[in-house]
């Protein structure tokens, strides 16, 4: 049975198309297009300024939607053009497949069947997972994939087996909401990280892969592209630590509610009472001392280095939420003034500040007081929480 007869209706019903970006892949392009046509006619092909016989090959496919760049702009720009066009044509999803022949179009059913299982209200991103231990897979590709998987986990908390495969299914409406800045291969990293940040479900699906060195042409430039990817990952990690990680923790906390969050993420933790209470102490200490803007980075880094529960530490570091900040600053200033033997002014009257020395003295009192307040608070709550968890364990 012709697979097109069985799957073309599924493509139509799911409002899904296929995007093929290509650049100087004359040896494999026709085979890839013919393979895709066995399953669907809904194809968008982006010719990224090819200088080989690509235009002549494409002239044989008059029915395809073809976007042509006059000069090479990079895979990222080709994909963005494909996403924009597909979205404007009313498609909801797009499967991207490389034109170098490494992917098998007969893996389309894997993506479509997984999409059919998904709740229609929940956007889905699927990434084909190649068998990287296949003898045809170059060693550098296997290493690069492991490297990418690690940083993707750091940036999103999602463990994937393959983050570099170009065989993917994208939710076009969600992609259209993103601000994408990269233009080359690194866009494929940027887009899947930002979709995960936007709460899109991301999963791998198993696919086959073929690396035929006699036909395959790769345009990946190891030094330049690896450098660009490294710079992107550095920036994404910074954004994760400073904003997206705490935001997503907050969303989970808000969605579950304090009682459920406490029960599932704290009480049911396998950590001992002493380690739980130590994590609470760490969170409170970091939350009170003046590390504004860097508290999340600090609490995650220290908790990880000490092998403490990062969820508990992060939860209690949020003692410095906006409503609490005035009280923390006020208490810190007065504790610092008391320890330094200065007069306490309950109004914190700024009219008494007459020169730079007054500012430095006030700042010094605040910093000293905040460390003292953080120490006292963390010790007090750490002791109480230890007794609480110990009692809970004894009851169980």
C-alpha positions in Angstrom: 0.0 0.0 0.0 1.3 3.4 -0.9 2.2 5.1 2.4 1.0 8.4 0.9 -2.6 7.1 0.8 -2.5 6.3 4.5 -0.7 9.3 5.9 -1.6 12.3 3.6 -5.0 12.6 5.3 -3.3 12.5 8.7 -1.0 15.4 7.7 -4.1 17.3 6.5 -6.2 16.5 9.6 -3.4 17.6 12.0 -2.7 20.7 9.9 0.9 19.7 9.5 3.4 20.4 6.8 7.0 19.5 6.0 9.8 22.2 5.9 13.0 21.3 4.0 15.9 23.8 4.3 18.6 23.2 1.8 22.0 24.5 0.8 24.2 22.9 -1.8 22.9 19.3 -1.3 22.5 18.5 -5.0 23.5 14.8 -4.4 20.6 14.0 -2.0 18.0 16.7 -2.5 15.8 15.0 -5.1 15.8 11.8 -3.2 14.7 13.6 0.0 11.9 15.5 -1.8 10.7 12.4 -3.6 10.7 10.5 -0.2 8.6 13.3 1.4 6.2 13.4 -1.5 5.3 9.7 -0.9 3.6 11.0 2.3 2.4 14.5 1.7 2.3 17.3 -0.8 2.3 19.9 2.0 6.0 20.9 1.6 7.8 24.2 2.0 11.3 24.2 0.7 13.8 27.0 1.4 16.7 27.3 -1.0 19.3 29.1 1.2 21.3 30.6 -1.7 22.6 27.4 -3.2 25.3 27.7 -5.8 25.2 24.1 -7.1 22.5 22.4 -9.2 19.8 23.0 -6.6 17.8 25.5 -8.8 17.8 23.0 -11.7 16.6 20.2 -9.4 13.9 22.3 -7.9 12.6 23.3 -11.4 11.3 19.7 -11.6 8.9 20.3 -8.7 6.6 23.0 -9.9 3.9 22.2 -7.3 6.1 22.9 -4.2 6.0 26.1 -2.2 9.6 27.3 -2.6 11.3 30.2 -0.9 14.7 31.2 -2.5 17.4 33.3 -0.9 19.7 35.1 -3.4 22.6 34.5 -1.0 23.3 32.1 1.8 22.0 33.3 5.1 22.3 30.3 7.3 20.1 27.4 8.4 18.6 29.5 11.2 17.3 32.2 8.7 16.0 29.4 6.4 14.1 27.8 9.2 12.6 31.2 10.4 11.4 31.9 6.9 9.9 28.4 6.7 8.1 28.9 10.1 6.8 32.3 9.1 5.4 31.0 5.7 3.9 27.9 7.2 2.2 29.9 9.9 0.8 32.3 7.3 -0.6 29.4 5.3 -2.6 28.2 8.3 -0.5 25.2 9.4 -0.4 24.3 13.1 2.6 22.1 13.0 5.7 21.7 10.8 8.1 18.7 10.6 11.6 19.8 9.6 13.8 17.4 7.7 17.4 17.9 6.5 18.1 17.7 2.8 21.4 15.8 3.2 19.8 12.4 3.2 20.5 11.4 6.8 16.8 11.2 7.7 14.2 8.7 6.6 10.8 10.1 5.6 9.2 6.8 6.6 9.7 8.0 10.2 6.9 10.5 9.7 4.4 8.2 11.3 6.4 8.3 14.5 5.9 12.0 14.8 2.3 12.0 13.7 1.2 9.2 16.0 2.9 11.0 19.0 1.1 14.2 18.0 -2.2 12.5 17.9 -1.8 11.2 21.4 -1.1 14.7 22.7 -3.9 16.8 24.3 -4.8 19.3 21.6 -4.6 22.2 24.2 -1.0 21.3 25.1 1.6 22.4 22.5 4.2 19.8 21.6 7.7 19.8 20.3 9.2 16.5 19.2 12.9 15.9 18.4 14.0 12.8 16.6 16.4 10.8 18.6 19.1 9.2 16.5 20.9 6.0 17.6 24.2 7.7 18.2 26.1 4.5 18.7 25.4 3.5 15.1 28.8 2.8 13.4 27.9 5.3 10.6 27.6 8.2 13.1 30.9 10.2 13.2 32.5 10.4 16.7 32.4 14.2 16.7 28.7 14.2 16.1 28.2 11.8 19.1 30.3 14.0 21.4 28.6 17.2 20.2 25.2 15.7 20.9 26.2 14.7 24.5 27.6 18.2 25.0 24.4 19.8 23.8 22.2 17.5 25.8 24.0 18.5 29.0 23.6 22.2 28.5 19.9 21.7 27.5 19.3 20.0 30.8 21.1 22.8 32.7 19.0 25.4 30.8 15.6 23.7 31.0 15.7 20.8 33.5 14.6 18.5 30.7 16.7 15.4 30.0 16.8 14.4 26.3 18.8 11.8 24.4 19.2 14.0 21.3 19.0 17.8 21.0 20.9 18.3 17.7 18.7 16.3 15.3 17.2 18.4 12.6 14.3 16.0 12.2 11.7 17.7 14.4 8.0 18.6 14.8 7.4 22.2 15.8 4.3 23.9 17.2 4.1 26.9 14.8 1.8 29.1 16.9 4.2 28.8 19.9 7.3 29.4 17.6 5.7 32.5 16.2 5.6 34.0 19.8 9.4 33.7 20.2 12.0 36.4 19.6 14.7 34.4 17.8 18.0 36.2 17.3 20.4 33.6 15.9 20.9 32.8 12.2 23.0 29.7 11.8 22.9 26.2 13.2 22.6 27.5 16.8 19.0 28.6 16.1 18.0 24.9 16.5 19.2 25.2 20.1 17.7 28.6 20.8 14.3 27.6 19.6 14.0 24.4 21.6 15.3 26.1 24.8 12.8 29.0 24.5 9.9 26.7 23.7 10.7 24.8 26.9 10.9 28.0 28.9 7.4 28.8 27.5 6.1 25.5 29.0 5.9 23.6 25.7 6.1 19.9 26.2 9.4 18.6 24.7 10.1 15.0 24.0 12.3 12.7 21.9 10.9 10.1 19.5 13.1 7.3 18.0 14.2 7.7 14.4 16.7 6.1 12.0 19.7 7.9 10.7 22.1 7.4 7.8 25.5 9.1 7.4 26.7 8.3 3.9 30.0 10.1 3.6 30.0 9.6 -0.2 26.9 11.7 -0.7 26.4 13.7 2.5 27.6 17.3 2.5 27.8 19.0 5.8 28.1 22.8 6.2 28.9 22.7 9.9 32.1 24.6 10.5 33.6 23.1 13.7 35.4 26.1 15.1 33.1 28.9 14.1 29.8 27.2 14.7 31.0 25.5 18.0 32.1 29.0 19.2 28.7 30.5 18.3 26.9 27.6 20.0 29.1 28.1 23.1 28.3 31.8 23.3 24.6 31.1 22.9 24.7 28.5 25.7 26.5 30.9 28.0 23.9 33.5 27.5 21.0 31.0 27.9 22.5 29.7 31.1 22.7 33.2 32.5 19.1 33.9 31.6 18.1 30.5 33.1 19.8 31.3 36.5 18.7 34.9 36.7 15.1 34.6 35.5 13.7 31.4 34.0 14.6 28.9 36.7 13.2 31.0 39.6 10.1 31.9 37.4 9.4 28.3 36.6 9.9 27.3 40.3 7.4 30.0 41.2 4.9 28.8 38.6 5.1 25.2 39.9 4.7 26.5 43.5 1.7 28.7 42.5 0.1 25.9 40.5 0.4 23.3 43.3 -0.3 25.7 46.2 1.9 25.9 49.4 0.4 22.8 51.1 0.8 20.5 48.1 4.2 21.9 47.2 5.4 21.4 50.8 4.1 17.9 50.9 5.4 16.7 47.5 8.7 18.6 47.3 9.8 18.9 50.9 8.1 16.2 53.1 8.4 13.5 50.5 12.0 14.2 49.8 14.4 11.3 50.7 16.8 13.7 52.4 17.5 13.2 56.1 16.0 15.8 58.6 19.5 17.3 59.0 20.0 17.8 55.3 16.5 19.3 54.8 17.0 21.7 57.7 20.5 22.6 56.3 18.9 23.4 52.9 16.4 25.6 54.7 19.2 27.4 56.5 21.1 28.0 53.3 18.0 29.3 51.5 17.2 31.8 54.3 20.8 32.9 54.7 21.1 33.6 50.9 17.7 35.2 50.8 18.5 37.7 53.5 22.0 38.8 52.7 22.3 41.6 50.1 22.8 39.6 46.9 19.9 41.2 45.0 19.7 39.8 41.5 22.1 37.0 42.2 20.4 35.1 45.0 19.0 32.4 42.7 22.4 31.8 41.1 24.0 31.6 44.5 21.5 29.3 46.1 21.5 26.9 43.2 25.3 26.9 43.0 25.9 26.4 46.7 23.2 23.8 47.1 24.6 21.8 44.2 28.1 22.0 45.5 27.0 20.8 49.0 24.6 18.3 47.5 21.7 19.8 49.3 18.1 19.8 48.1 17.9 22.7 45.6 14.1 22.9 45.6 14.0 23.4 49.4 16.9 25.9 49.4 15.3 27.8 46.5 11.9 27.8 48.2 13.2 29.4 51.4 15.5 31.9 49.6 12.3 33.5 48.5 12.0 35.1 51.9 13.2 38.2 50.0 10.0 38.6 48.0 9.0 42.3 47.5 6.6 42.5 50.5 9.4 41.3 52.8 12.3 43.4 51.5 11.4 46.6 53.5 11.3 44.6 56.8 14.6 42.8 56.0 16.4 46.1 55.1 14.9 47.9 58.1 15.9 45.1 60.6 19.4 44.8 59.0 20.1 48.5 59.3 19.1 48.6 63.0 20.9 45.5 63.9 24.1 46.8 62.2 23.8 50.2 63.9 23.3 48.5 67.3 26.4 46.3 66.9 28.5 49.3 65.8 27.3 51.2 68.8 25.5 53.9 66.8 22.3 55.6 67.8 19.2 53.9 66.5 16.9 56.0 64.3 13.6 54.2 63.8 12.7 56.6 61.0 15.8 55.9 58.9 15.7 59.6 58.1 17.7 60.3 54.9 17.8 64.1 55.8 20.6 63.2 58.2 22.8 62.0 55.4 25.1 64.9 54.6 28.1 63.4 52.8 29.6 60.3 51.2 30.9 59.1 54.6 27.4 58.9 56.0 26.3 56.8 53.0 29.2 54.4 53.4 28.6 54.1 57.2 24.9 53.5 56.6 25.7 50.9 53.9 28.3 49.2 56.1 25.7 49.0 59.0 23.2 47.5 56.6 25.6 44.8 55.2 26.8 43.9 58.7 23.3 43.7 60.0 22.0 41.7 57.1 24.6 39.0 57.7 23.8 38.9 61.4 20.1 38.8 60.7 20.6 36.0 58.1 22.7 34.0 60.6 20.2 34.3 63.4 17.2 33.6 61.2 18.7 30.6 59.5 19.9 29.1 62.8 16.5 29.6 64.4 14.5 28.2 61.6 17.0 25.5 60.9 16.7 24.2 64.5 12.9 24.3 64.5 12.7 22.6 61.1 15.1 19.9 62.2 12.9 19.1 65.1 9.8 19.2 62.9 11.2 16.8 60.3 12.6 14.5 63.0 9.2 14.3 64.5 7.6 13.6 61.2 10.1 10.7 60.5 9.4 9.2 64.0 5.6 9.3 63.3 6.1 7.5 60.0 
